[in-house]
């Protein structure tokens, strides 16, 4: 899948090109409204990440044109955080609105969610005999459904999106803070991972590996 990044900040472009390429996406960039329009006139993409403040125009106007002429999903990626701007962006048809500075993993999760809803992504994530259906929220191992708490589900769905990737404890704590809306401390994380392992039949920690002093990794 190819993502068009419409952004004029070189540092952000460089960071997002690396992040998204690591996730398996192709990345095309446009630093202005004009460049974006020329790209879209001759090329296809699966999703557009769109800044609002551009050198030669306004991202809102570009979004209006995109939605008039195509069904390409749009995510605004901008420092404009006023409620009126958020509402305007969504009213123009954008699928999501992410405010800078953003967390990398949160942005990737939002991109995947938009692609799934637009029919461009697979809602079922798998690792070995474990599957997570991100549309229904159902988790199974070996065909047997497993009931998870909200925190357990969030940890597993994050890890199964990137089998073999090391997730630091700080990354996981930041992620489950967002989903639960409550403070989650380091001890709670340890207990939650322990219970998740038990439910997956992984009490020995062979599936969800502990990387001592760092975090956890789901074995592919």
N, C-alpha and C positions, 0 to 999 in steps of 0.2 A: 504494500500500500504506500502511496505517496502522499505526503502532507505538504501543503503550501504554507510557509511561514512568511507572513507579511509584517515586517519589523525592521526598523532602521537603526537599532542599537547593535553594534558589532559584537559586543560582549554577550548579549543575550542570544544573538544568532549563533555564535560559536558554541555556547553552552547547550542550546536546544538541538543543534545539529548533532552533537555528540550524544546527548541523552536519547534522542529519538532513533538515531542509527543503531544504538545499543539495543533498542527494543525491536529492531527489525524493520523499521520504516525507512523509506526513501524520503529525503527532505529537499524540497525546492524552496528558494528564498526570493523574496521581492522586497526591496527597501522603500518602495513608494506605491501609491495608488496606480500610477501609470505602469510600473513594472508588473504589478499584479494583474492588471487588465490585459496587458500584452501576453502574459503567461496563460491566462485563462482563455484567451482567444484561440490558442493553438494547442494547449496541453490539458490533460486530465489530472485530477487529484481526488483523493478520497475524503479529505477534510482540510479546512483552512483555519489556521491560527492567525487571528487578526488583531493588530494594535489599532487604537483609535487615532492617536496623534501621529500623523504621518507628514513628511516634508511637503508634499504637494496636494494634500487633501485630507479628507476625514474618513475614518474607518466606518462610521455609521453609513455614509453615502455609498461606500463600496459594498457594504453588506446588503444594502437595499438593492443594488444592481445585481449582486450575486444571486440573491433570492428571487429576483424577478426573472432571471435567465436560466437558473439551474436549481438542482436539488442538493447541491453540495453542502454538507453540514459545516457550520461555522462556530468556532469558539472564540469569543473575544478574549484577548490576553493583554491586559492594560493596567496602568497605574490609576486610572480614573475609578474611584471607589464610591462616588456619590450615588445615593439610591436612584436619583433621576437618571443617571447614566446607565445603571444596571437595567432599570426598567425599559429604557429606550432600546438598549441593545437586544433584549429579549423580545420586545414588541416588534422589532424589525425581523424577527424570525431566527435569531441566533439560537443554537442549541444549548449553549452554556456561556458563562461569563466568569472568567478567572482573573483575580486581582493580583498584580505584582506588589511585592515579591511573592512568589509561589513556591510551594514544596514540589520538588521534582516528581516524587512518587504519586502525589495527589494529582498533579497535572496528567501524568500518564494514565492514571485510573480514570480520570474524567474523559480523556481521549478515547480510551477503550469503551467506556460506557456509551459515548455518543456514537461511535462506530457500530456498536452492537445494536443500538436502537435504530440506526439508519439502515440496518441490514448488511453492514460491511464487516461485521465481526462475528466470531463464534462465541455464543454464550456459555459453552461448556468447556471448562478448563480441566486438563487431566495431567496426572503425574503417576505413572505406573497404573495401579488398579484403583487409584483415588480419583474421583471426579467431583467438581463443583459447578453446579448450574447457577450462573450469576443472575439469570432471569427469575428462576423459581426459588433460589436460595437453598436448594436441596444438595446435600453432601452425601456421597456414598463411597464405600470401599468394597471392592469385589462384588458389586451389585447390591450390597446391603446398605440401606439408608441409615445415616447417623445423625442424631439430633445434637446440634451444637448451640451454645450460647452466642450472643451477639459478638462478644469479644473473641471467642474461639473461632467463629466463622470469619471474622475480619482478618485475624492472623493467618489462618489457613488460606484464604482467598488471595491474600497478598503474596504469600510464599509460593503458591501453586502457579501464580502468574509468571514467576521467575525461578523455576527449579534450578538448584545448584548455586543460586546467588546468596551471598552472606547478607543477612539482615542484622544490623546492629541493634542492641537493646534500645538505644535512643531513638532509632528510626521507628521501631515497633511501638514504643511508648507514645511517640508523637502521633502515629497513625491511629491508635486505638483511643487516644484522647479525643481526636476529632469525631470518631464515630459514636462514642459513648456519651460525650458531653460532660463527663465527670473526670475527676483526677484519678489517674491510674498510676500507682507507684511500682517500683522495681520488684517488690515482693509479690504484688498481685500478678505481675507479668509472669514470674516464675511459676506461680500456682496455676495460672491459666494455661501455660504451655504444658505443664505436667498433666492437667486434666484433658487437654486436647490429645496428647500422646495416648493416654489411657483409652479414650474413645476410639482412636484410630487403631488400637491394638499394637501400639508402639511404645510400650512401657520401658523398653530397654534403650530407647532413643536412637534406633538405627535408621528411622525414617526422617524424623526431625532431629538433625544432629546439633549438638551443642558445640560451638566454637569457643573454647574457654577464654574468658576475659573479653569477648567481643559480642557474640550474639548467637543466632541460629541459622541453619541452612536446611532446606528441604532437599533430600537426595533424589535426583532424577532417576 
